[in-house]
Structure formats: structure tokens, C-alpha cells
Amino acid sequence: MLQKLTRKRTEELAKDLLFFLAGSLIYSVSVKMFTAPNHIASGGVTGVSIVLNYLFGTPIGTMAFIINIPIFIWAIIEIGYKLVAKTFVATLLSSLAIDMMGVIIPPYEGNPMLAAIFGGVLEGVGLSLVFMRGGTTGGTDMVARLLGRHFRHLSMGKLMLGVDFLVIVFSGFAFRSIESALYAMLTIFVSTRLIDSILYGTDMGNGKVLFIMSEKNKEIAQTILRDLDRGVTALKSRGVYSGREGEVLLCAVRRYEVCKVNDIVHSADPNAFIIVGEAGEITGEGFREVKPEDKPLKEILAEGKKHLSGKKEE
């Protein structure tokens, strides 16, 4: 049993490294071939590094890693080293890839519109591969998550957008070009839409649903609420064999967040029991919002009858 568990962990670690390496290489092509040569700083720590490279000639990858160091220290203090480990590895690989690929890949200095679009496509694909294995490249999403712990009234999306916007404004002043800032916005739009399509599918309302059974449900639920900003529901349960009363945690998440939930659960309770299932459609806050046209036909007809009866009374 122990040998089987060790083999499984080794396989998962190998998959993590493979995805992180592939994603880092693709992401580095985006930076060194398209965005950096055309003065497009598409937000985040990498965007700041691109601006510093333009101003002082510093290596983009090396500066990105150096800037991330205090963010890592902050994250370890706030959420613990276990949840930061994958991000640290992914950031290190992406930083190395950016500096190394610059020697191999020739820069594209043609149409800046094409550079912004293709830079966004490659950035989206590269980051998606990293996100699939529960890692990030540090920077904006890590800062947004840490700020979210202190500004709970703001969503992760708004915080990330705010941080990226500040970087884009900074780059516009540094490059002395409003067009550079506008192209950076285009790159962010393309990359985020592609990430959404790869990770979540074309329907933003799908994802995964997890059922968690543990002796430390309260601790696990609080950590998920705090670190992932995801809701958790406690369902009353009773073991048929043991007859013991208990609780099962129900949590709906995006596909790439499953690994993060697993890390949270197993760090609190290595013996926890987790069931991960497909959620074909999830509507509500944090997922797909319900629009008027999404209402069931029965409800639409009922509203129509109510509207007509109101007119007759008049």
C-alpha cells in the first residue's frame, strides 16, 4: 500500500514538472518573441520586468523571479509553504525559460497588433498548462489572493484586474506610448479568454464538485473559504456501517482548483476521504450568472400569464 502511494505521488510530481516545463517554455516564447520586443507589458510581475528591461536592460526572467521573492515570503507567512511550493517551482522554471529562450528565439518586431494577439494566445496556452496542475507563475494572482484575505469585500477577479491595471498604466508612462498600454490590454483579453476556454470549457458554468469527509472538516472549510474564496456547505451524514453521525463538506470549484483543494485537505488531514465529480453546470456567484434568457420555459410562460392578467384587470 505504501509503495503504491509513493508511486502515485511520484507520477503526480512528474506530471506537475512536465506541465510546468511545457507551460513555461510556451510562455517564454510569448514574452521574448512577441510582447517584450514590441514594448507590451501585459500586467503582472512579468510586465514590470519587461518595463525594467526597457529602462535599465535587466534580464526579464531574473527580475521576475527577484520581484516574486518578497511575494513568496509574504505568501508563506500568510498561507504556509505547502500551498506556495508549486508556484515557486513554476515561477523558477518560467523565469529560467524566459532568459534562456531569448538566446534561441528571434524577436518579432513587425505589426504590433499581431504581436499583441499572438503574445496573448501563447501566454494563455502556457499559463493554462501551469494552472492545470495547481500552480501559478506568482505575481498578480498570488498578490490578489493575499490581498483578498484582508479585503474580503473585493473578489479575486477585481483584485487581479486592479493590479494588472496599475502595471499597464506604469508601462504606458515608461514607454511613453498609450498604444503600448492598449496593446497590453488586448494581450490580457486574449490570454484570459483562452485560459477560460481551456480550463473551464466554452461554458463558464461547468467545473468540479467535491465531497470531503474528514475529522478536521471545520479547519478544512475555513482554509478553503480563506485561501480559495470558494463557498463550502456542510451536509449532515450518518455512516451506515458505524452508525456514527458526522458531516460531509460539499464544494464546487473550477477544474484547475481541484489540485489546490486536495493540497488543503491533505495538509490538514492526510487520511481524509475525497470524492471528485463532474459538475456539468454551476450557476451562481463565482460561476455562470443566470440571465433572463436562461429561465425555464415553464417560468417564462408563468410570468407571461401574470403580465397578461395584470393588463386585463386594468
C-alpha positions as CSV (number, residue, x, y, z in Angstrom):
1,M,0.0,0.0,0.0
2,L,2.8,2.4,0.9
3,Q,4.7,1.5,-2.2
4,K,1.6,2.1,-4.3
5,L,1.0,5.5,-2.7
6,T,4.7,6.5,-3.2
7,R,4.5,5.5,-6.9
8,K,1.3,7.6,-7.3
9,R,2.9,10.6,-5.7
10,T,6.0,10.3,-7.9
11,E,3.8,10.1,-11.0
12,E,1.8,13.2,-10.0
13,L,5.1,15.0,-9.3
14,A,6.4,14.0,-12.7
15,K,3.2,15.3,-14.4
16,D,3.5,18.6,-12.5
17,L,7.0,19.1,-13.6
18,L,6.2,18.2,-17.2
19,F,3.2,20.6,-17.4
20,F,5.2,23.3,-15.7
21,L,8.1,22.9,-18.1
22,A,5.9,22.9,-21.2
23,G,3.9,25.8,-20.0
24,S,7.0,27.8,-19.1
25,L,8.6,27.3,-22.5
26,I,5.4,28.4,-24.3
27,Y,5.0,31.4,-22.0
28,S,8.6,32.4,-22.6
29,V,8.1,32.4,-26.4
30,S,5.2,34.8,-25.8
31,V,7.4,37.2,-23.8
32,K,10.7,37.0,-25.7
33,M,9.3,36.8,-29.2
34,F,6.2,39.0,-29.1
35,T,5.4,41.1,-26.1
36,A,8.8,42.4,-24.8
37,P,10.3,43.3,-28.2
38,N,7.2,45.4,-29.0
39,H,7.0,47.1,-25.6
40,I,3.9,45.3,-24.5
41,A,3.8,44.8,-20.7
42,S,0.7,42.7,-20.2
43,G,0.3,43.1,-16.4
44,G,1.8,41.2,-13.5
45,V,5.3,40.8,-12.4
46,T,6.5,39.8,-15.9
47,G,5.0,43.1,-17.2
48,V,7.0,45.0,-14.6
49,S,10.1,43.1,-15.6
50,I,9.6,44.0,-19.3
51,V,9.4,47.7,-18.3
52,L,12.6,47.4,-16.2
53,N,14.3,45.6,-19.1
54,Y,13.4,48.6,-21.4
55,L,14.6,51.1,-18.8
56,F,17.7,49.5,-17.4
57,G,18.4,46.4,-19.6
58,T,17.9,44.0,-16.7
59,P,17.1,40.3,-17.7
60,I,13.3,39.8,-17.7
61,G,13.2,36.3,-16.2
62,T,15.8,37.0,-13.5
63,M,14.0,40.2,-12.5
64,A,10.6,38.5,-12.4
65,F,12.0,35.9,-10.0
66,I,13.6,38.5,-7.8
67,I,10.4,40.6,-7.6
68,N,8.5,37.4,-6.7
69,I,10.8,36.6,-3.7
70,P,9.1,39.0,-1.3
71,I,5.7,37.9,-2.6
72,F,6.7,34.3,-1.8
73,I,7.8,35.3,1.7
74,W,4.5,37.1,2.3
75,A,2.6,34.1,1.0
76,I,4.5,31.6,3.2
77,I,3.7,33.7,6.3
78,E,0.1,34.1,5.3
79,I,-0.9,30.7,3.9
80,G,2.0,28.3,4.6
81,Y,4.8,26.9,2.4
82,K,2.9,23.8,1.2
83,L,0.5,25.9,-0.8
84,V,3.3,28.0,-2.3
85,A,5.6,25.2,-3.3
86,K,4.1,24.5,-6.7
87,T,4.0,28.2,-7.5
88,F,7.7,28.6,-6.5
89,V,8.7,25.8,-8.9
90,A,6.6,27.1,-11.8
91,T,7.9,30.6,-11.3
92,L,11.5,29.4,-11.2
93,L,11.0,27.4,-14.4
94,S,9.3,30.2,-16.2
95,S,12.0,32.7,-15.2
96,L,14.7,30.4,-16.4
97,A,12.9,29.7,-19.7
98,I,12.4,33.4,-20.4
99,D,16.1,34.2,-20.1
100,M,17.3,31.1,-21.9
101,M,14.8,31.2,-24.8
102,G,15.8,34.8,-25.5
103,V,19.1,33.4,-26.9
104,I,17.3,31.0,-29.2
105,I,14.2,32.7,-30.4
106,P,14.4,35.8,-32.7
107,P,12.2,38.7,-31.7
108,Y,9.2,39.6,-33.8
109,E,9.2,43.4,-34.4
110,G,6.5,43.6,-37.2
111,N,2.9,44.5,-36.7
112,P,2.3,45.3,-33.0
113,M,-1.4,44.2,-33.3
114,L,-0.2,40.7,-34.4
115,A,2.4,40.7,-31.6
116,A,-0.3,41.5,-29.0
117,I,-2.7,38.8,-30.3
118,F,-0.1,36.0,-30.7
119,G,1.5,37.0,-27.5
120,G,-1.8,36.6,-25.8
121,V,-2.5,33.3,-27.4
122,L,0.8,31.8,-26.3
123,E,0.6,33.3,-22.9
124,G,-2.9,31.8,-22.4
125,V,-1.8,28.3,-23.5
126,G,1.4,28.4,-21.4
127,L,-0.3,29.6,-18.2
128,S,-3.2,27.2,-18.7
129,L,-0.8,24.2,-18.6
130,V,0.6,25.6,-15.4
131,F,-2.8,26.2,-13.9
132,M,-4.0,22.7,-14.8
133,R,-1.5,21.2,-12.3
134,G,-2.4,23.6,-9.5
135,G,0.5,26.0,-9.9
136,T,0.8,29.7,-10.9
137,T,3.7,31.9,-12.1
138,G,3.4,34.0,-9.0
139,G,2.8,37.7,-9.4
140,T,-0.7,39.1,-9.9
141,D,-2.8,36.1,-8.8
142,M,-0.7,35.5,-5.7
143,V,-0.8,39.2,-4.7
144,A,-4.6,39.2,-5.4
145,R,-5.1,36.1,-3.2
146,L,-3.1,37.6,-0.4
147,L,-4.8,41.0,-0.6
148,G,-8.2,39.2,-0.7
149,R,-7.5,37.9,2.8
150,H,-7.6,41.5,4.0
151,F,-10.1,43.0,1.6
152,R,-12.8,40.3,1.7
153,H,-15.4,42.6,0.1
154,L,-13.4,42.5,-3.2
155,S,-13.4,39.5,-5.5
156,M,-10.2,37.8,-6.7
157,G,-11.1,38.9,-10.3
158,K,-11.4,42.6,-9.3
159,L,-8.2,42.5,-7.3
160,M,-6.3,40.9,-10.2
161,L,-7.7,43.4,-12.6
162,G,-6.7,46.2,-10.3
163,V,-3.1,45.0,-10.0
164,D,-2.8,44.4,-13.8
165,F,-4.3,47.9,-14.5
166,L,-1.6,49.6,-12.3
167,V,1.1,47.7,-14.2
168,I,-0.3,48.7,-17.6
169,V,-0.6,52.4,-16.6
170,F,3.0,52.2,-15.3
171,S,4.1,50.7,-18.6
172,G,2.3,53.4,-20.6
173,F,4.3,56.1,-18.8
174,A,7.6,54.2,-19.1
175,F,7.2,53.5,-22.8
176,R,5.7,57.0,-23.3
177,S,3.1,55.4,-25.5
178,I,-0.6,55.0,-24.9
179,E,-0.6,52.4,-27.7
180,S,1.6,50.1,-25.7
181,A,-0.9,50.2,-22.9
182,L,-3.8,49.5,-25.3
183,Y,-1.9,46.6,-26.9
184,A,-1.2,45.2,-23.4
185,M,-4.9,45.3,-22.6
186,L,-5.6,43.4,-25.9
187,T,-3.0,40.7,-24.9
188,I,-4.6,40.3,-21.4
189,F,-8.0,40.0,-23.0
190,V,-6.9,37.3,-25.5
191,S,-4.9,35.3,-22.9
192,T,-7.6,35.4,-20.2
193,R,-10.3,34.3,-22.7
194,L,-8.1,31.5,-23.9
195,I,-7.4,30.4,-20.3
196,D,-11.1,30.3,-19.6
197,S,-11.8,28.2,-22.7
198,I,-9.0,25.7,-21.9
199,L,-9.6,25.3,-18.2
200,Y,-13.4,25.7,-17.9
201,G,-14.6,24.9,-21.4
202,T,-16.8,27.1,-23.6
203,D,-19.4,27.2,-20.9
204,M,-18.3,29.2,-17.9
205,G,-20.8,27.4,-15.7
206,N,-19.1,24.0,-15.5
207,G,-16.5,22.7,-13.1
208,K,-16.0,20.1,-10.4
209,V,-17.9,19.2,-7.3
210,L,-16.0,17.7,-4.3
211,F,-17.4,15.8,-1.3
212,I,-14.9,15.8,1.6
213,M,-15.1,13.6,4.7
214,S,-12.6,14.3,7.4
215,E,-12.2,14.5,11.2
216,K,-11.0,18.1,10.6
217,N,-13.9,19.5,8.5
218,K,-14.0,22.8,10.3
219,E,-10.3,23.6,9.7
220,I,-10.6,22.4,6.0
221,A,-13.7,24.5,5.3
222,Q,-12.2,27.7,6.9
223,T,-9.0,27.2,4.8
224,I,-10.9,26.8,1.5
225,L,-13.0,29.9,2.3
226,R,-10.0,31.9,3.2
227,D,-7.5,30.8,0.5
228,L,-9.7,29.9,-2.5
229,D,-12.6,32.2,-1.8
230,R,-15.0,29.3,-2.5
231,G,-18.1,28.5,-0.6
232,V,-18.4,25.3,1.4
233,T,-21.6,23.6,2.6
234,A,-21.7,21.1,5.5
235,L,-24.1,18.3,4.9
236,K,-25.2,16.1,7.8
237,S,-24.3,12.4,7.3
238,R,-24.5,9.1,9.1
239,G,-22.3,6.1,8.4
240,V,-24.4,3.0,7.6
241,Y,-21.9,0.6,9.0
242,S,-20.8,2.5,12.0
243,G,-24.0,4.4,12.6
244,R,-21.9,7.4,13.6
245,E,-23.2,10.9,12.9
246,G,-21.0,13.4,11.0
247,E,-20.7,16.0,8.3
248,V,-19.7,15.9,4.6
249,L,-18.3,19.0,3.0
250,L,-19.7,20.0,-0.4
251,C,-17.6,22.4,-2.5
252,A,-17.9,23.4,-6.2
253,V,-14.7,24.7,-7.8
254,R,-13.1,25.4,-11.2
255,R,-11.2,22.5,-12.7
256,Y,-7.8,23.9,-12.0
257,E,-8.7,24.5,-8.3
258,V,-9.2,20.8,-7.6
259,C,-5.5,20.3,-7.0
260,K,-5.5,23.3,-4.6
261,V,-8.4,21.8,-2.6
262,N,-6.6,18.4,-2.5
263,D,-3.5,20.1,-1.1
264,I,-5.5,22.0,1.5
265,V,-7.4,18.8,2.6
266,H,-4.4,16.5,2.8
267,S,-2.2,19.1,4.5
268,A,-4.9,19.3,7.3
269,D,-5.8,15.6,7.3
270,P,-3.7,13.0,5.3
271,N,-6.4,10.4,5.9
272,A,-9.3,12.4,4.5
273,F,-11.7,10.9,2.0
274,I,-12.4,12.9,-1.1
275,I,-14.8,12.3,-4.0
276,V,-14.4,14.5,-7.1
277,G,-17.2,14.5,-9.6
278,E,-18.1,16.4,-12.8
279,A,-20.4,19.4,-12.5
280,G,-22.0,19.9,-15.9
281,E,-23.5,23.2,-15.0
282,I,-22.9,25.5,-12.0
283,T,-24.8,28.8,-11.7
284,G,-24.4,31.4,-9.1
285,E,-21.7,33.7,-7.7
286,G,-18.2,32.9,-8.9
287,F,-19.5,30.8,-11.8
288,R,-22.1,31.4,-14.6
289,E,-24.7,34.0,-13.7
290,V,-28.3,33.3,-14.5
291,K,-29.6,35.5,-17.3
292,P,-33.3,36.1,-18.2
293,E,-33.0,34.1,-21.3
294,D,-31.7,31.1,-19.2
295,K,-35.0,30.8,-17.3
296,P,-37.0,27.5,-17.8
297,L,-39.9,27.7,-20.3
298,K,-42.4,27.0,-17.6
299,E,-41.3,30.0,-15.6
300,I,-41.3,32.3,-18.6
301,L,-44.9,31.2,-19.5
302,A,-46.0,31.8,-15.9
303,E,-44.5,35.3,-16.0
304,G,-46.3,36.0,-19.3
305,K,-49.7,34.9,-17.9
306,K,-49.2,37.0,-14.9
307,H,-48.3,40.0,-17.1
308,L,-51.4,39.5,-19.3
309,S,-53.8,39.0,-16.3
310,G,-52.5,42.3,-14.9
311,K,-53.4,44.1,-18.1
312,K,-56.9,42.7,-18.1
313,E,-57.6,44.0,-14.6
314,E,-56.6,47.4,-15.8
